[in-house]
Amino acid sequence: MDLTISAVNNRFHHLPEVDDPLSNLQAVNDPLRHLPTTDDPLPDPPAVDNPLPHLLVVDDPLSDLPSVNNHLHHLLAVDDPLPDLPYHIIIDILSRLPAECVFQCQHVSRPLDVLTTTPFFTHTHLNQATPVIIVQSFSQSSDRDIKFYFIDKGAKKIEATSMKLEFCSMDKKDPIMLFGSYDGFLLFRNISKWRLVFFIWNPIMKQQVTLTSPRPFLYVCGFYFHPLKREYQVLFLCRSFREFEFHILTLGTKSSSRNVGSFSFPSSVERPPEIINGTLYWMVDVQHYYDVNHVYPSRKHLIVPFKIETEQFNTLQHAGCARLSRISLEKVHLLELEGRLCLCDPATYASSTELNLWVLNPNTKWWFFKYILGLPEDQCFTTLPNPFLWK
């Protein structure tokens, strides 16, 4: 079985330019409009003209969420009551279930649907979930169907699934690849540099939102949740004359985009980013930088941290990269290891079967050499470029 692990780039023919390259992005059948937010304390519902003041009667059961401090004791009145248990115990029980079971509970009970779609429950469930490795198989995929394998080491099982492309098709010369994940949602993008197509897929509910770009040379940098604005966002890179502009697309009922400024160091189009402790990290695309500046970037500027809350860019150096050639640098990629940023050097030499792992100390901002992983030559295989942890 030929399995390949994915990432991305972009293509399609040129469309007229607009002042705002992201202003015409349109969501199609947007399943993200009712996404839960983060673990911020949930406000008590406002007072209403109700002869039973301790009950909340609203048209939308999710529009006003109860207080975390009181563990959801202000749930709205329904005909089908929950079991006679404190709500924090019910939450603790439900948060230990797989996401598929929680989804089924939402469909059979209105109170459970309300309870399991609050930000507090979402955060609790994500904290207890174990990461799952996702492998995308290109040999088993077609132009309208993408095949995956979900590897759950905790449950000791491998589950095969597939995703049907609703609003686009996949060309072998322009494949659609898995590029990242966040809060259980998967981000996909194509490899065309002429016209970006990307979409976000919910593997539990089998729903996807597809977006396209009106002009070429747009690249996805990362997909994340903004904890202060309480919204899902996608960071884009737009290449213009001798500079790189960055835009943020907000996903939800009303999608919008805005320019967050220019920065000199573009994200890699093939190596996915990592999100650790509120920071989005990416490897700089050396060739992309050269195409604009006609020089290669300094070894001190090969990793970019982007603070999600403040939307500030910076650069991070790595001492181990100083000895690598430009070709070797294209193989280096980032990983998350035990909650820390890790840099993986897959091969200093072409014949090497070693993986060198460096780990960043978040306090000192220094890297230390952690592991050397040796693999038998007859068991080595290439990954392009990362496996993905899904949580």
KEVEXVO-412623 format. One record per residue (C-alpha): y, x, z; residue in one letter. Coordinates in steps of 0.25 Angstrom, whole numbers, padded with zeros to 4 digits, always signed. Example, Ala and Ser with C-alpha at 12.3 -4.5 7.8 and 13.67 -1.06 7.14 Angstrom:
<nodes>
-0018+0049+0031A
-0004+0055+0029S
</nodes>
This chain:
<nodes>
+0000+0000+0000M
+0013+0006-0004D
+0024+0003+0007L
+0038+0008+0006T
+0048+0007+0016I
+0062+0003+0011S
+0077+0005+0011A
+0087+0003+0000V
+0099+0005-0011N
+0105-0004-0022N
+0107-0009-0038R
+0111-0021-0047F
+0122-0022-0057H
+0137-0020-0054H
+0145-0032-0050L
+0160-0033-0050P
+0167-0026-0038E
+0174-0034-0027V
+0185-0030-0017D
+0175-0032-0006D
+0161-0028-0010P
+0154-0036+0000L
+0163-0048-0001S
+0153-0056-0010N
+0141-0053-0002L
+0134-0067-0001Q
+0123-0071+0009A
+0111-0079+0003V
+0104-0089+0012N
+0109-0081+0024D
+0098-0082+0035P
+0107-0073+0044L
+0118-0084+0047R
+0111-0088+0060H
+0107-0074+0065L
+0107-0072+0080P
+0117-0062+0085T
+0115-0051+0095T
+0112-0050+0110D
+0127-0053+0115D
+0127-0063+0126P
+0127-0077+0121L
+0139-0086+0124P
+0137-0099+0132D
+0139-0111+0123P
+0153-0118+0123P
+0155-0131+0130A
+0153-0143+0123V
+0155-0158+0125D
+0142-0161+0130N
+0137-0171+0141P
+0127-0160+0144L
+0135-0148+0146P
+0124-0139+0148H
+0118-0142+0134L
+0124-0137+0121L
+0124-0146+0109V
+0128-0140+0096V
+0124-0141+0081D
+0120-0127+0080D
+0111-0122+0091P
+0115-0107+0089L
+0130-0109+0088S
+0132-0107+0103D
+0122-0098+0110L
+0120-0098+0125P
+0122-0087+0135S
+0113-0075+0137V
+0116-0075+0152N
+0110-0089+0154N
+0099-0086+0144H
+0101-0098+0135L
+0102-0109+0145H
+0112-0116+0137H
+0102-0119+0125L
+0106-0132+0118L
+0098-0145+0121A
+0087-0148+0112V
+0075-0158+0112D
+0065-0147+0113D
+0067-0139+0125P
+0063-0125+0128L
+0052-0122+0138P
+0057-0123+0153D
+0059-0108+0154L
+0072-0100+0156P
+0078-0096+0142Y
+0077-0081+0145H
+0062-0082+0147I
+0061-0090+0134I
+0069-0079+0127I
+0060-0068+0133D
+0048-0075+0128I
+0053-0078+0114L
+0059-0064+0112S
+0045-0058+0113R
+0040-0066+0101L
+0040-0060+0087P
+0051-0065+0078A
+0042-0073+0070E
+0038-0081+0082C
+0053-0083+0087V
+0056-0088+0073F
+0045-0099+0074Q
+0050-0103+0088C
+0064-0106+0082Q
+0057-0116+0072H
+0049-0124+0082V
+0059-0125+0093S
+0074-0128+0092R
+0077-0122+0107P
+0069-0109+0103L
+0077-0108+0090D
+0090-0108+0098V
+0084-0099+0109L
+0079-0088+0099T
+0091-0088+0090T
+0101-0083+0100T
+0107-0069+0100P
+0101-0066+0114F
+0087-0070+0109F
+0088-0062+0096T
+0092-0049+0104H
+0081-0051+0114T
+0071-0053+0103H
+0075-0041+0095L
+0075-0032+0108N
+0060-0036+0110Q
+0056-0035+0096A
+0048-0023+0091T
+0052-0016+0078P
+0044-0019+0066V
+0043-0009+0054I
+0045-0015+0041I
+0039-0009+0028V
+0043-0014+0014Q
+0033-0013+0003S
+0038-0011-0011F
+0025-0010-0017S
+0021-0024-0012Q
+0035-0030-0015S
+0040-0038-0027S
+0053-0041-0033D
+0055-0053-0024R
+0046-0050-0013D
+0047-0038-0003I
+0034-0035+0006K
+0036-0029+0020F
+0027-0025+0031Y
+0031-0027+0046F
+0025-0017+0055I
+0025-0021+0069D
+0019-0009+0078K
+0021-0017+0091G
+0012-0029+0086A
+0003-0019+0078K
+0004-0027+0065K
+0009-0026+0051I
+0015-0039+0044E
+0017-0040+0029A
+0028-0049+0024T
+0037-0051+0012S
+0051-0055+0009M
+0055-0063-0004K
+0068-0059-0010L
+0076-0072-0012E
+0089-0068-0019F
+0085-0054-0026C
+0073-0047-0032S
+0069-0033-0030M
+0068-0023-0041D
+0059-0011-0040K
+0071-0002-0044K
+0080-0009-0035D
+0071-0012-0023P
+0075-0020-0011I
+0072-0013+0002M
+0072-0015+0017L
+0085-0008+0022F
+0086-0012+0037G
+0084-0022+0048S
+0091-0028+0060Y
+0087-0039+0070D
+0075-0042+0061G
+0083-0044+0048F
+0079-0035+0037L
+0090-0029+0027L
+0086-0026+0012F
+0093-0020+0001R
+0091-0016-0013N
+0093-0002-0019I
+0103-0005-0030S
+0116+0002-0029K
+0122-0007-0039W
+0121-0020-0031R
+0116-0022-0017L
+0107-0033-0013V
+0103-0034+0001F
+0097-0045+0010F
+0093-0047+0025I
+0079-0053+0028W
+0074-0060+0040N
+0059-0057+0040P
+0056-0068+0050I
+0063-0079+0044M
+0061-0074+0030K
+0076-0076+0026Q
+0085-0067+0019Q
+0100-0065+0016V
+0103-0058+0003T
+0116-0052-0001L
+0121-0045-0013T
+0133-0036-0016S
+0144-0038-0027P
+0145-0023-0030R
+0137-0011-0031P
+0137+0001-0021F
+0135-0007-0009L
+0125-0002+0001Y
+0119-0008+0014V
+0121+0001+0026C
+0115-0008+0037G
+0112-0021+0043F
+0115-0024+0058Y
+0120-0034+0068F
+0135-0032+0074H
+0134-0035+0089P
+0148-0038+0091L
+0151-0047+0079K
+0137-0053+0080R
+0133-0053+0065E
+0124-0046+0056Y
+0131-0036+0046Q
+0127-0027+0034V
+0135-0014+0032L
+0137-0011+0018F
+0142+0002+0011L
+0151+0000-0002C
+0153+0013-0010R
+0166+0014-0016S
+0174+0025-0023F
+0172+0038-0014R
+0169+0030-0001E
+0160+0020+0006F
+0164+0007+0011E
+0157-0001+0021F
+0156-0016+0023H
+0150-0025+0033I
+0143-0038+0028L
+0142-0049+0039T
+0129-0058+0038L
+0129-0072+0043G
+0134-0086+0039T
+0147-0080+0033K
+0144-0066+0027S
+0156-0057+0026S
+0159-0042+0023S
+0170-0032+0027R
+0173-0018+0024N
+0172-0009+0037V
+0177+0004+0030G
+0173+0016+0023S
+0164+0028+0027F
+0160+0040+0020S
+0145+0040+0023F
+0136+0030+0015P
+0123+0024+0021S
+0110+0028+0014S
+0105+0018+0004V
+0091+0021+0006E
+0090+0024+0021R
+0092+0013+0031P
+0101+0013+0043P
+0097+0012+0057E
+0104+0004+0068I
+0104+0009+0082I
+0112+0005+0094N
+0123-0002+0086G
+0124+0009+0075T
+0120+0009+0061L
+0116+0022+0056Y
+0113+0027+0042W
+0111+0040+0034M
+0121+0043+0024V
+0118+0042+0009D
+0120+0056+0005V
+0120+0054-0010Q
+0129+0041-0009H
+0139+0050-0001Y
+0138+0060-0012Y
+0140+0050-0023D
+0154+0046-0017V
+0159+0059-0011N
+0152+0070-0020H
+0148+0078-0008V
+0136+0076+0001Y
+0139+0072+0016P
+0139+0081+0027S
+0127+0083+0035R
+0135+0078+0047K
+0137+0064+0040H
+0123+0059+0037L
+0121+0048+0047I
+0131+0036+0049V
+0132+0028+0061P
+0139+0015+0060F
+0143+0007+0073K
+0140-0007+0071I
+0149-0013+0081E
+0162-0004+0078T
+0158-0002+0063E
+0161+0012+0063Q
+0155+0023+0055F
+0152+0037+0059N
+0143+0049+0055T
+0131+0056+0062L
+0126+0070+0059Q
+0112+0075+0061H
+0109+0089+0063A
+0095+0088+0057G
+0101+0084+0043C
+0109+0097+0042A
+0096+0104+0037R
+0092+0094+0027L
+0094+0094+0012S
+0101+0082+0005R
+0088+0077+0000I
+0082+0078+0013S
+0094+0070+0019L
+0090+0058+0010E
+0077+0057+0017K
+0083+0057+0032V
+0084+0043+0038H
+0087+0036+0051L
+0078+0029+0060L
+0079+0022+0074E
+0070+0029+0084L
+0069+0023+0098E
+0083+0018+0097G
+0089+0031+0092R
+0094+0035+0078L
+0083+0044+0072C
+0084+0052+0059L
+0072+0055+0051C
+0070+0067+0042D
+0058+0063+0034P
+0056+0077+0027A
+0064+0090+0027T
+0055+0095+0016Y
+0049+0087+0005A
+0034+0090+0010S
+0037+0087+0024S
+0029+0076+0031T
+0038+0077+0044E
+0048+0067+0049L
+0059+0073+0058N
+0066+0063+0067L
+0079+0065+0074W
+0085+0056+0085V
+0099+0054+0088L
+0104+0055+0102N
+0114+0043+0103P
+0122+0049+0114N
+0124+0064+0109T
+0123+0060+0094K
+0114+0072+0092W
+0100+0071+0085W
+0088+0077+0091F
+0075+0080+0084F
+0064+0070+0089K
+0052+0070+0081Y
+0044+0077+0069I
+0034+0068+0063L
+0023+0074+0055G
+0016+0066+0044L
+0003+0069+0037P
+0006+0072+0022E
-0004+0062+0017D
+0002+0051+0026Q
+0017+0053+0022C
+0024+0042+0015F
+0038+0039+0011T
+0047+0028+0017T
+0060+0024+0010L
+0067+0026+0019P
+0063+0019+0033N
+0054+0009+0039P
+0062-0002+0046F
+0061-0007+0060L
+0062-0022+0060W
+0066-0029+0073K
</nodes>
